[in-house]
């Protein structure tokens, strides 16, 4: 939660996901950089606002038609985020908070690792009009913001069991699981365009295996180990574990859900070939028991508490700072940014 909140503010992950061909809308360095707002003595400039607008638009993956008026529509959001970053930066300075160098380096290396090679990383940097030092500086700033918020949240108590139980009682219907079936299978592979004779041969072979299993001559697990061509589970008796609808191809899941527990299906064909399915258990869907929902609810309550504390923190920082917005939305729109 801490990490995601700070990333929402500074949008460092932009560099990880923004298409390399996308050009920024910020003005060239040679143009004057108008001051849009101030937080105490720290200016928020036109170039910073435009860069933040690009970052917000990229993170929201706006469609092309909404990209056309993004500089006007996202202006207030961009200024607000820059104000919050300035407040956090000021707080860190006053409290003597610094970014841990090892943490910065780890984050920086993680970004590089998202590219197939060092050359690809450097190419992406160039296409974004960035230098490596700039990106490292942004990583350091991001780590500083995270650390500042983490220190504020230190000691925030974990949700009490009573809170978790109350949440479950009031909103437990939101925690459900779909009906599931536990099945195993034996697969004989066949291409969809295989000759009819070949398909008939494979179907008959699997039918013969089915007869042996039904008669008790051959155990299903042994048959799967000997015959199944699904390498992911053949040696485990063909066991697929529990799965809901939507996980398997439709002919397979329809047959599995329609077959009684403890029974074998008829041989069926899918695009993978021919299957013999053994159903071990059906599990009805419905509300999750408290024991399974507890950890999810604890996470929700923890996130809610952290979010509330962060909002309170930002409000306190606002209250003790002098914030001036020098360019209104109307004035910004008249500047004619694309």
C-alpha positions as CSV (number, residue, x, y, z in Angstrom):
1,X,0.0,0.0,0.0
2,X,2.8,2.4,0.9
3,X,4.6,1.7,-2.3
4,X,1.5,2.0,-4.5
5,X,0.4,5.3,-3.0
6,X,3.8,6.8,-3.6
7,X,3.9,5.5,-7.1
8,X,0.6,7.1,-7.8
9,X,2.2,10.4,-6.8
10,X,5.5,10.3,-8.6
11,X,4.7,7.8,-11.3
12,X,8.3,6.5,-11.6
13,X,6.9,3.2,-13.1
14,X,6.2,5.3,-16.2
15,X,9.7,4.5,-17.5
16,X,9.0,0.8,-17.2
17,X,5.8,0.8,-19.2
18,X,5.6,3.8,-21.5
19,X,6.0,2.9,-25.1
20,X,9.4,4.1,-26.2
21,X,8.0,5.9,-29.3
22,X,5.8,8.2,-27.3
23,X,7.2,11.7,-27.3
24,X,6.8,14.0,-24.3
25,X,4.8,17.2,-24.6
26,X,7.0,19.3,-22.3
27,X,8.5,22.4,-23.9
28,X,12.1,22.4,-25.1
29,X,14.8,23.5,-22.6
30,X,15.3,26.7,-24.6
31,X,11.8,28.0,-23.8
32,X,11.0,30.0,-20.7
33,X,9.7,27.8,-17.9
34,X,6.7,29.5,-16.4
35,X,6.0,29.1,-12.7
36,X,2.6,27.5,-12.2
37,X,2.5,27.1,-8.4
38,X,4.6,27.4,-5.3
39,X,4.9,25.3,-2.2
40,X,6.6,27.6,0.3
41,X,9.7,28.6,-1.7
42,X,9.7,25.6,-4.0
43,X,8.3,26.5,-7.5
44,X,6.2,24.1,-9.7
45,X,7.0,24.9,-13.3
46,X,5.2,24.5,-16.6
47,X,7.7,21.9,-17.7
48,X,7.1,19.8,-14.5
49,X,3.3,20.0,-15.0
50,X,3.5,19.0,-18.7
51,X,5.8,16.1,-17.8
52,X,3.5,15.0,-15.0
53,X,0.5,15.2,-17.4
54,X,2.4,12.8,-19.8
55,X,3.1,10.4,-16.9
56,X,-0.5,10.4,-15.7
57,X,-1.8,9.9,-19.3
58,X,0.6,7.0,-19.8
59,X,-0.2,5.4,-16.5
60,X,-4.0,5.6,-17.2
61,X,-3.4,4.3,-20.8
62,X,-5.6,6.9,-22.3
63,X,-7.1,6.1,-25.7
64,X,-5.9,8.3,-28.7
65,X,-9.0,10.4,-28.7
66,X,-8.5,11.3,-25.0
67,X,-4.8,12.0,-25.5
68,X,-5.8,15.0,-27.7
69,X,-7.0,17.2,-24.8
70,X,-5.0,15.6,-22.0
71,X,-3.0,18.8,-21.2
72,X,-6.2,20.6,-20.3
73,X,-8.1,17.8,-18.7
74,X,-5.2,16.5,-16.5
75,X,-3.9,19.9,-15.5
76,X,-5.4,20.1,-12.0
77,X,-4.5,16.5,-11.3
78,X,-0.9,17.0,-12.3
79,X,-0.6,20.2,-10.2
80,X,-2.1,18.4,-7.2
81,X,0.4,15.6,-7.4
82,X,3.3,17.9,-7.8
83,X,2.1,19.8,-4.7
84,X,2.0,16.6,-2.7
85,X,5.5,15.6,-3.8
86,X,6.8,19.1,-2.8
87,X,5.2,18.7,0.6
88,X,6.8,15.3,1.1
89,X,10.1,16.6,-0.1
90,X,10.0,19.5,2.4
91,X,9.0,17.1,5.3
92,X,11.9,14.8,4.5
93,X,14.3,17.7,4.5
94,X,13.0,19.0,7.9
95,X,13.1,15.6,9.5
96,X,16.5,14.8,8.0
97,X,15.2,11.8,6.1
98,X,17.4,10.4,3.4
99,X,17.0,7.7,0.8
100,X,18.9,4.5,1.6
101,X,21.6,4.0,-1.1
102,X,21.2,0.2,-1.2
103,X,17.5,0.5,-1.7
104,X,18.0,3.1,-4.4
105,X,20.5,0.8,-6.2
106,X,18.2,-2.2,-5.9
107,X,15.3,-0.3,-7.4
108,X,17.4,1.1,-10.2
109,X,18.7,-2.4,-11.1
110,X,15.2,-3.8,-11.1
111,X,14.3,-1.2,-13.7
112,X,17.3,-2.1,-15.9
113,X,16.3,-5.8,-15.4
114,X,13.0,-5.2,-17.1
115,X,14.8,-4.7,-20.4
116,X,16.3,-7.6,-22.4
117,X,19.7,-6.0,-22.5
118,X,21.7,-3.0,-21.3
119,X,21.6,-1.7,-24.8
120,X,17.8,-1.8,-24.9
121,X,17.6,0.1,-21.6
122,X,19.9,2.8,-22.9
123,X,18.0,3.1,-26.1
124,X,14.7,3.5,-24.1
125,X,16.4,6.2,-22.0
126,X,17.4,8.1,-25.1
127,X,13.9,7.8,-26.6
128,X,12.5,9.3,-23.5
129,X,15.0,12.1,-23.6
130,X,16.5,11.0,-20.3
131,X,20.0,10.5,-19.0
132,X,20.9,7.7,-16.7
133,X,21.7,10.2,-13.9
134,X,18.2,11.7,-14.3
135,X,16.5,8.3,-13.9
136,X,18.7,7.4,-10.9
137,X,17.8,10.8,-9.3
138,X,14.1,10.0,-9.8
139,X,14.6,6.6,-8.2
140,X,16.2,8.3,-5.3
141,X,13.4,10.8,-4.9
142,X,10.8,8.1,-5.1
143,X,12.6,6.1,-2.4
144,X,12.8,9.3,-0.3
145,X,9.0,9.7,-0.6
146,X,8.4,6.0,0.3
147,X,10.7,6.3,3.3
148,X,8.9,9.5,4.5
149,X,5.5,7.8,4.4
150,X,6.8,4.5,5.9
151,X,8.1,6.4,8.9
152,X,4.7,8.0,9.4
153,X,3.0,4.6,9.2
154,X,5.5,2.9,11.5
155,X,3.7,1.5,14.5
156,X,0.2,1.7,12.9
157,X,-1.6,-1.2,14.6
158,X,-2.7,-4.3,12.8
159,X,-6.4,-4.9,12.4
160,X,-7.9,-6.5,15.5
161,X,-9.6,-9.9,15.3
162,X,-12.8,-8.2,16.3
163,X,-12.6,-5.8,13.3
164,X,-11.9,-8.6,10.9
165,X,-14.9,-10.6,12.3
166,X,-17.2,-7.6,12.0
167,X,-16.1,-6.9,8.5
168,X,-16.8,-10.6,7.6
169,X,-20.3,-10.5,9.2
170,X,-21.2,-7.3,7.4
171,X,-19.6,-7.8,4.0
172,X,-18.8,-11.5,3.9
173,X,-20.9,-12.1,0.8
174,X,-18.3,-10.3,-1.2
175,X,-15.9,-13.1,-0.4
176,X,-17.0,-16.0,-2.5
177,X,-15.5,-18.8,-4.6
178,X,-17.1,-20.4,-7.7
179,X,-18.1,-24.0,-8.0
180,X,-15.0,-26.2,-8.6
181,X,-14.3,-29.7,-9.6
182,X,-11.3,-31.8,-8.8
183,X,-10.4,-34.0,-11.8
184,X,-7.7,-36.1,-13.3
185,X,-7.3,-37.0,-17.0
186,X,-5.5,-39.1,-19.5
187,X,-4.6,-37.4,-22.7
188,X,-3.8,-38.8,-26.1
189,X,-2.7,-36.0,-28.3
190,X,-4.1,-35.4,-31.8
191,X,-3.8,-32.4,-34.1
192,X,-7.2,-30.8,-35.0
193,X,-6.5,-31.5,-38.7
194,X,-5.4,-35.1,-38.1
195,X,-6.8,-37.7,-40.5
196,X,-10.1,-39.2,-39.5
197,X,-8.5,-42.7,-39.3
198,X,-5.8,-41.5,-36.9
199,X,-8.4,-39.9,-34.7
200,X,-10.6,-43.0,-34.7
201,X,-7.5,-45.1,-33.7
202,X,-6.7,-42.8,-30.8
203,X,-10.3,-42.7,-29.6
204,X,-10.5,-46.5,-29.7
205,X,-7.2,-46.8,-27.8
206,X,-8.5,-44.6,-25.0
207,X,-11.8,-46.4,-25.0
208,X,-9.9,-49.6,-24.4
209,X,-8.0,-48.1,-21.5
210,X,-11.4,-46.9,-20.1
211,X,-12.7,-50.5,-20.2
212,X,-9.7,-51.8,-18.3
213,X,-10.0,-49.1,-15.6
214,X,-13.8,-49.8,-15.2
215,X,-13.1,-53.5,-14.9
216,X,-10.5,-53.0,-12.3
217,X,-7.8,-54.5,-14.5
218,X,-5.9,-51.2,-14.5
219,X,-5.8,-48.3,-12.0
220,X,-6.4,-44.8,-13.2
221,X,-3.2,-43.4,-11.8
222,X,-1.1,-46.2,-13.4
223,X,-2.9,-45.7,-16.7
224,X,-2.2,-42.0,-16.7
225,X,1.5,-42.7,-16.0
226,X,1.7,-45.3,-18.8
227,X,-0.5,-43.7,-21.5
228,X,-1.1,-40.0,-20.9
229,X,0.7,-37.5,-23.1
230,X,0.3,-34.6,-20.8
231,X,3.8,-34.3,-19.3
232,X,2.7,-31.8,-16.6
233,X,0.7,-34.3,-14.7
234,X,1.0,-37.8,-16.2
235,X,3.3,-38.9,-13.4
236,X,0.9,-37.6,-10.8
237,X,-1.9,-39.8,-12.0
238,X,-3.1,-37.1,-14.3
239,X,-4.3,-35.0,-11.4
240,X,-5.3,-31.5,-12.4
241,X,-6.3,-30.3,-8.9
242,X,-9.4,-28.2,-8.4
243,X,-10.5,-25.8,-11.1
244,X,-13.5,-23.5,-11.8
245,X,-15.3,-22.9,-15.0
246,X,-13.3,-20.9,-17.5
247,X,-10.0,-22.5,-16.7
248,X,-10.1,-25.4,-19.1
249,X,-11.3,-25.6,-22.8
250,X,-15.1,-25.8,-22.8
251,X,-15.7,-29.5,-23.9
252,X,-13.4,-30.6,-21.2
253,X,-14.9,-28.5,-18.4
254,X,-18.5,-29.2,-19.4
255,X,-17.7,-32.9,-19.2
256,X,-15.9,-32.6,-15.9
257,X,-18.6,-30.6,-14.2
258,X,-21.3,-33.0,-15.6
259,X,-19.6,-36.2,-14.3
260,X,-20.3,-37.5,-10.8
261,X,-17.6,-37.7,-8.3
262,X,-15.9,-41.1,-8.4
263,X,-16.9,-41.7,-12.0
264,X,-15.2,-41.8,-15.3
265,X,-16.3,-39.8,-18.3
266,X,-16.8,-41.0,-21.8
267,X,-13.8,-40.3,-24.1
268,X,-14.1,-36.7,-25.4
269,X,-12.3,-34.7,-28.0
270,X,-10.8,-31.2,-27.6
271,X,-8.3,-29.2,-29.7
272,X,-5.6,-31.0,-27.7
273,X,-6.7,-34.5,-28.5
274,X,-8.7,-37.2,-26.7
275,X,-9.3,-37.2,-23.0
276,X,-10.6,-39.6,-20.4
277,X,-11.6,-37.7,-17.3
278,X,-11.9,-39.0,-13.7
279,X,-13.8,-36.7,-11.3
280,X,-12.6,-37.0,-7.7
281,X,-14.7,-34.3,-6.0
282,X,-17.2,-31.5,-6.6
283,X,-16.9,-28.4,-4.5
284,X,-20.0,-26.1,-4.5
285,X,-19.4,-22.4,-4.7
286,X,-20.5,-19.8,-2.2
287,X,-19.4,-17.7,0.6
288,X,-15.8,-18.3,1.7
289,X,-15.5,-19.6,5.3
290,X,-14.1,-17.2,7.8
291,X,-10.8,-19.0,8.0
292,X,-10.2,-18.5,4.3
293,X,-11.4,-14.9,4.1
294,X,-9.5,-13.7,7.2
295,X,-6.2,-12.9,5.6
296,X,-7.9,-11.1,2.7
297,X,-10.0,-9.0,5.1
298,X,-6.9,-8.3,7.2
299,X,-5.2,-6.9,4.1
300,X,-8.2,-4.8,3.1
301,X,-8.4,-3.3,6.6
302,X,-4.7,-2.7,6.8
303,X,-4.8,-0.9,3.5
304,X,-7.8,1.2,4.5
305,X,-6.0,2.2,7.7
306,X,-2.8,3.1,5.9
307,X,-4.7,5.1,3.3
308,X,-6.5,7.1,6.0
309,X,-3.3,7.8,7.8
310,X,-1.6,8.9,4.6
311,X,-4.4,11.3,3.8
312,X,-4.3,12.7,7.3
313,X,-0.5,13.1,6.9
314,X,-0.9,15.0,3.7
315,X,-3.6,17.2,5.2
316,X,-1.2,18.1,8.1
317,X,1.6,18.9,5.7
318,X,-0.8,21.2,3.7
319,X,-1.9,23.0,6.9
320,X,1.6,24.1,7.8
321,X,2.7,25.1,4.2
322,X,2.0,28.1,2.1
323,X,0.6,26.9,-1.2
324,X,0.0,29.3,-4.0
325,X,-1.4,28.4,-7.4
326,X,-0.4,31.2,-9.8
327,X,-2.0,29.8,-13.0
328,X,-5.7,28.7,-13.0
329,X,-7.3,26.1,-15.1
330,X,-8.7,28.7,-17.4
331,X,-5.4,30.5,-17.8
332,X,-3.7,27.2,-18.5
333,X,-6.2,26.3,-21.2
334,X,-5.3,29.6,-22.9
335,X,-1.6,28.8,-23.2
336,X,-2.5,26.5,-26.1
337,X,-0.6,23.4,-25.2
338,X,-1.3,20.5,-27.6
